[in-house]
Amino acid sequence: MNETPAVKPIRVLLVEDNPTDARIVREQLENAGANRFQLHHVDRLSVALRELRTKTFDVVLMDLSVSHVYGLETVHRIEATAPKVAIIVLSEHDDEAFALQAVQVGAQDYLVKGQGDGSLMARAIRYAIERKREKVRLSKLAWYDTLTGLANRMLFREILGKALARAQRNGLQVGLLFLDLDNFKVINDTLGHDVGDLLLKTVAERLSQRVREGDTIARLGGDEFTVILEGISRPEDVDLVARNINKAMNTPFSLNGRELYVTTSIGIALYPDGGTEADALIKNADTAMYHAKEQGRNNYQLYSPRMSVQATQRMELETSLRHALERQELVVHYQPVLDLKTGAMLGVEALLRWQRAGSTDLIYPCDFIPLAEETGLIVPIGEWLFYEVCSQQRRWRDAGLPPLRAMVNLSPRQFQKRGLVRVIERYLNHSGIEPRDLELEVGEGLLMDDGNTSRAILNDMNAMGLHMALDDFGTGYSSLRFLKRYPIKTLKIAQSFVRNIGADPNDFAIASAIVALGHALQLRVVAEGIENRSQYDFFRGAGADAFQGFIFSGAVPPEEIDRLFRKQLEKLKIKTTE
């Protein structure tokens, strides 16, 4: 025969200095049902607070009839000591106004002594406990991030304000760390939000293991986290925490059978030098974080006033960049790509330049493309680039030049944009250029999806007849997997290997292996960034197919390509042999 499991008794703490009233409460609970309640009685608030700190209770019944002012203060003290325990106020007075005040300051119910029986008392206790649980649940939703369980933005602001007030009284520093995951959007958009959410939860766990006890970690939203460090006596303490966090993030993440490499950029602001008010401290920590990204990511930077000047300049640059298209300030230059054996010009790489109104100087991609990526401006800029490149090829064709394949870099933001294939197809049709005359260069970070999303898009492009090139090959951690899974036709050897040829024997060996690997997989291998004869001779001897670099020409305006092509035999200073 099955036995009904024992119901755990409700633990009640009674705070009552009148023995008779205490006895009545005990009798009422006993009449409500044997073993349903476990009563513990104390006659002073100080004893009650000590009991609440050392023992577990479900509900507190307390007498507040002595003094209304003292009673309301007591509700605050009880709730501060045991925030999850329900509170029922007992009073000799049927005072509706005071009862309302008691509930407003934190009590779950108000009972008048001598009214009602054990059933009423038992029902009031059960309802009070349920109301308290719901209040705790709603409070958690209001103050804590539902995904990671960390403090949310509202609680973060509350804690930071109190931390700054304590630091001002004690003459100590407060460290604020502002963290942003590098390239999180690429992971989230390519691998899906489930993997992105799992990554955020894992990051929260790692952060919790790397900060000191008593420090506060918060998630402000997206991939933005903050850490509040109190009681700082010297900046080196904050430096140690930031270094430990970066070290923790550099360990690969294993998520749903995938191994992901994720780094973080950290900005640090210290009270009082980095701001005396919460808003200033947050703003300056955020500024330092962006400076960390500009320094190459995967590092941390301490705020200094000069960063604010740079942030202002960055904001002005962003504003100008938003108007660059409508003001026709963007131009495209082209760098020739040549056959390593014959010296014949095979194609060109399209490279953006920005010439701001009123200036003769050109701004190079490294100075504005990262900003365009962050702001999303890369999408309209990228579409304009496709249109311009296709139109320029049409102009060259009309001028009598043979087909030149144009290579265009494809950014992660563009790749994530729906309808990219249709956009490219529209511009090809408009210009009358064949798809085979367009080659899209992608980086390994864009191909992180092990599923079908990236592969489907690339297969669609391949089916159109577009050529795909893998840029900066040899710098990623999973290049061979990409070559196997995706329809790549060209490998572009990373410039870091080209640059050190002749100086570093390891780069010599790696570059040779890449050429051999590419040919084994029937891929075209291009060495970019060749600047001198020794680099040229090495890659020609290694059997690479093509090259580009200053040894022949940098990126030039489109009209110069016509001249270079027609006079390439005279302009080419490298003598090739049959």
Secondary structure as the mmCIF struct_conf table of DSSP 4:
data_model
#
loop_
_struct_conf.conf_type_id
_struct_conf.id
_struct_conf.beg_label_comp_id
_struct_conf.beg_label_asym_id
_struct_conf.beg_label_seq_id
_struct_conf.end_label_comp_id
_struct_conf.end_label_asym_id
_struct_conf.end_label_seq_id
HELX_LH_PP_P HELX_LH_PP_P1 ASN A 2 PRO A 9
STRN STRN1 ILE A 10 VAL A 15
BEND BEND1 ASP A 17 ASP A 17
HELX_RH_AL_P HELX_RH_AL_P1 PRO A 19 ASN A 31
TURN_TY1_P TURN_TY1_P1 ALA A 32 ALA A 32
TURN_TY1_P TURN_TY1_P2 ALA A 34 ASN A 35
BEND BEND2 ARG A 36 ARG A 36
STRN STRN2 PHE A 37 VAL A 42
BEND BEND3 ASP A 43 ARG A 44
HELX_RH_AL_P HELX_RH_AL_P2 LEU A 45 THR A 54
BEND BEND4 LYS A 55 LYS A 55
BEND BEND5 ASP A 58 ASP A 58
STRN STRN3 VAL A 59 ASP A 63
BEND BEND6 VAL A 66 VAL A 66
HELX_RH_AL_P HELX_RH_AL_P3 HIS A 68 THR A 81
TURN_TY1_P TURN_TY1_P3 PRO A 83 LYS A 84
BEND BEND7 VAL A 85 VAL A 85
STRN STRN4 ALA A 86 SER A 91
BEND BEND8 GLU A 92 HIS A 93
HELX_RH_AL_P HELX_RH_AL_P4 GLU A 96 GLN A 104
TURN_TY1_P TURN_TY1_P4 VAL A 105 GLY A 106
BEND BEND9 GLN A 108 GLN A 108
STRN STRN5 ASP A 109 VAL A 112
TURN_TY1_P TURN_TY1_P5 LYS A 113 GLY A 114
BEND BEND10 GLN A 115 GLY A 116
HELX_RH_AL_P HELX_RH_AL_P5 GLY A 118 TRP A 143
STRN STRN6 TYR A 144 TYR A 144
TURN_TY1_P TURN_TY1_P6 THR A 146 THR A 148
BEND BEND11 LEU A 150 LEU A 150
STRN STRN7 ALA A 151 ALA A 151
HELX_RH_AL_P HELX_RH_AL_P6 ARG A 153 ASN A 170
TURN_TY1_P TURN_TY1_P7 GLY A 171 GLY A 171
STRN STRN8 GLN A 173 LEU A 181
TURN_TY1_P TURN_TY1_P8 ASP A 182 ASN A 183
HELX_RH_AL_P HELX_RH_AL_P7 PHE A 184 LEU A 191
HELX_RH_AL_P HELX_RH_AL_P8 HIS A 193 ARG A 210
BEND BEND12 VAL A 211 VAL A 211
TURN_TY1_P TURN_TY1_P9 GLU A 213 GLY A 214
STRN STRN9 THR A 216 GLY A 221
TURN_TY1_P TURN_TY1_P10 GLY A 222 ASP A 223
STRN STRN10 GLU A 224 ILE A 232
BEND BEND13 ARG A 234 ARG A 234
HELX_RH_AL_P HELX_RH_AL_P9 PRO A 235 MET A 249
TURN_TY1_P TURN_TY1_P11 ASN A 250 ASN A 250
BEND BEND14 THR A 251 THR A 251
HELX_LH_PP_P HELX_LH_PP_P2 PRO A 252 PRO A 252
STRN STRN11 PHE A 253 LEU A 255
TURN_TY1_P TURN_TY1_P12 ASN A 256 GLY A 257
STRN STRN12 ARG A 258 LEU A 260
STRN STRN13 THR A 264 TYR A 271
TURN_TY1_P TURN_TY1_P13 PRO A 272 GLY A 274
BEND BEND15 THR A 276 GLU A 277
HELX_RH_AL_P HELX_RH_AL_P10 ALA A 278 GLU A 294
TURN_TY1_P TURN_TY1_P14 GLN A 295 GLY A 296
BEND BEND16 ARG A 297 ASN A 299
STRN STRN14 TYR A 300 LEU A 302
HELX_RH_AL_P HELX_RH_AL_P11 PRO A 305 ALA A 324
TURN_TY1_P TURN_TY1_P15 LEU A 325 GLN A 328
STRN STRN15 LEU A 330 ASP A 339
TURN_TY1_P TURN_TY1_P16 LEU A 340 THR A 342
STRN STRN16 MET A 345 TRP A 354
TURN_TY1_P TURN_TY1_P17 ALA A 357 GLY A 358
HELX_LH_PP_P HELX_LH_PP_P3 ASP A 361 LEU A 362
STRN STRN17 ILE A 363 ILE A 363
HELX_LH_PP_P HELX_LH_PP_P4 TYR A 364 TYR A 364
HELX_RH_3T_P HELX_RH_3T_P1 PRO A 365 ASP A 367
TURN_TY1_P TURN_TY1_P18 PHE A 368 PHE A 368
HELX_RH_AL_P HELX_RH_AL_P12 ILE A 369 THR A 375
TURN_TY1_P TURN_TY1_P19 GLY A 376 LEU A 377
HELX_RH_AL_P HELX_RH_AL_P13 ILE A 378 ASP A 398
TURN_TY1_P TURN_TY1_P20 ALA A 399 GLY A 400
HELX_LH_PP_P HELX_LH_PP_P5 LEU A 401 PRO A 403
STRN STRN18 ARG A 405 ASN A 409
HELX_RH_AL_P HELX_RH_AL_P14 PRO A 412 GLN A 416
BEND BEND17 LYS A 417 LYS A 417
TURN_TY1_P TURN_TY1_P21 ARG A 418 GLY A 419
HELX_RH_AL_P HELX_RH_AL_P15 LEU A 420 SER A 431
TURN_TY1_P TURN_TY1_P22 GLY A 432 GLY A 432
HELX_RH_3T_P HELX_RH_3T_P2 PRO A 435 ASP A 437
STRN STRN19 LEU A 438 VAL A 442
HELX_RH_3T_P HELX_RH_3T_P3 GLU A 444 LEU A 447
BEND BEND18 GLY A 451 ASN A 452
HELX_RH_AL_P HELX_RH_AL_P16 THR A 453 MET A 464
TURN_TY1_P TURN_TY1_P23 GLY A 465 GLY A 465
STRN STRN20 HIS A 467 PHE A 473
TURN_TY1_P TURN_TY1_P24 GLY A 474 GLY A 474
BEND BEND19 THR A 475 TYR A 477
HELX_RH_AL_P HELX_RH_AL_P17 SER A 479 ARG A 485
BEND BEND20 TYR A 486 TYR A 486
STRN STRN21 THR A 490 ILE A 493
HELX_RH_AL_P HELX_RH_AL_P18 GLN A 495 ARG A 499
TURN_TY1_P TURN_TY1_P25 ASN A 500 ALA A 503
HELX_RH_AL_P HELX_RH_AL_P19 PRO A 505 ALA A 520
TURN_TY1_P TURN_TY1_P26 LEU A 521 GLN A 522
STRN STRN22 ARG A 524 GLU A 528
BEND BEND21 ASN A 532 ASN A 532
HELX_RH_AL_P HELX_RH_AL_P20 ARG A 533 ALA A 542
TURN_TY1_P TURN_TY1_P27 GLY A 543 GLY A 543
STRN STRN23 ALA A 546 GLN A 548
STRN STRN24 GLY A 549 GLY A 549
TURN_TY1_P TURN_TY1_P28 PHE A 550 PHE A 552
STRN STRN25 SER A 553 SER A 553
STRN STRN26 VAL A 556 VAL A 556
HELX_RH_AL_P HELX_RH_AL_P21 PRO A 558 ARG A 566
TURN_TY1_P TURN_TY1_P29 LYS A 567 LYS A 567
HELX_RH_AL_P HELX_RH_AL_P22 GLN A 568 LYS A 571
BEND BEND22 ILE A 574 ILE A 574
HELX_LH_PP_P HELX_LH_PP_P6 LYS A 575 THR A 576
#
